[in-house]
């Protein structure tokens, strides 16, 4: 199993949720509003100097589902461009509650 961690510009929240829904991924944790700075997208600190915010989500899924999800996220990033801000990575999950 793998955890897929997704951080993105808040404007992409609906697109990310649509991908998760289309893939049948229902279990997730979400951070609705986060601040941060990307190497290409710049600062989003949710204030008057650096407006904008990010959102994040993470899911724990089987390895094959994680690979497909990462592919879908890469396609979305390719479509919207790196300036919009979308980053994702996976980490191994060695054990979960039953």
C-alpha positions in Angstrom: 0.0 0.0 0.0 1.0 3.6 -0.5 0.0 7.0 0.7 -0.4 9.6 -2.0 0.1 13.1 -0.7 -1.2 15.9 -2.8 -0.6 19.7 -2.4 -2.2 22.1 -4.8 -3.4 25.5 -5.6 -6.8 25.8 -4.0 -8.4 26.5 -7.4 -7.7 22.9 -8.3 -9.6 21.4 -5.4 -12.6 20.4 -7.6 -10.5 18.9 -10.3 -8.6 16.8 -7.7 -11.8 15.7 -6.1 -13.2 14.7 -9.5 -10.2 12.5 -10.2 -10.6 10.8 -6.8 -14.3 10.3 -7.4 -13.8 8.9 -10.9 -11.2 6.5 -9.5 -13.6 5.4 -6.8 -11.3 6.6 -4.0 -13.5 7.6 -1.1 -11.3 7.5 2.0 -9.2 10.6 2.3 -8.0 13.4 4.6 -8.0 16.9 3.4 -6.5 20.2 4.5 -8.8 22.8 3.0 -6.5 25.8 3.4 -2.8 25.8 3.6 0.0 28.3 2.9 3.3 27.7 1.3 5.7 28.5 -1.6 6.5 26.4 -4.6 9.7 26.6 -6.7 7.7 27.7 -9.8 4.3 28.7 -8.6 5.6 31.2 -6.0 4.3 32.1 -2.5 0.7 31.7 -1.5 0.5 33.0 2.0 -3.2 33.9 2.0 -2.6 37.6 2.8 -2.5 40.9 1.0 1.2 40.7 0.1 1.1 37.1 -1.2 -2.5 36.3 -2.0 -3.8 32.8 -2.7 -3.9 29.6 -0.7 -3.2 25.9 -1.2 -5.1 22.9 -0.3 -4.0 19.3 0.3 -5.2 15.8 0.6 -3.8 12.4 1.2 -5.1 8.9 0.5 -3.9 5.4 1.3 -4.5 3.0 -1.6 -3.1 -0.2 -3.2 0.2 0.3 -5.1 -1.6 -0.1 -8.5 -4.2 2.5 -7.6 -1.4 4.9 -6.4 0.4 4.5 -9.7 -2.8 5.3 -11.7 -3.6 8.3 -9.5 -0.1 9.7 -9.9 -0.5 9.3 -13.6 -3.8 11.3 -13.5 -2.3 14.0 -11.3 0.7 14.3 -13.7 -1.7 14.7 -16.6 -3.6 17.5 -14.7 -0.3 19.2 -13.9 0.8 19.0 -17.6 -2.6 20.5 -18.5 -2.6 23.4 -16.1 1.1 24.0 -16.0 3.6 24.2 -13.1 2.7 27.8 -12.3 -0.7 26.8 -11.0 0.8 24.7 -8.4 0.3 20.9 -8.1 2.7 18.6 -6.3 2.2 15.0 -5.3 4.4 12.2 -3.9 4.0 8.7 -2.5 5.2 7.1 0.7 5.0 3.4 1.6 2.5 2.3 4.1 3.7 -0.8 6.0 0.7 -1.3 8.3 -2.9 -0.2 8.7 -5.7 -0.9 11.1 -8.1 -3.6 10.0 
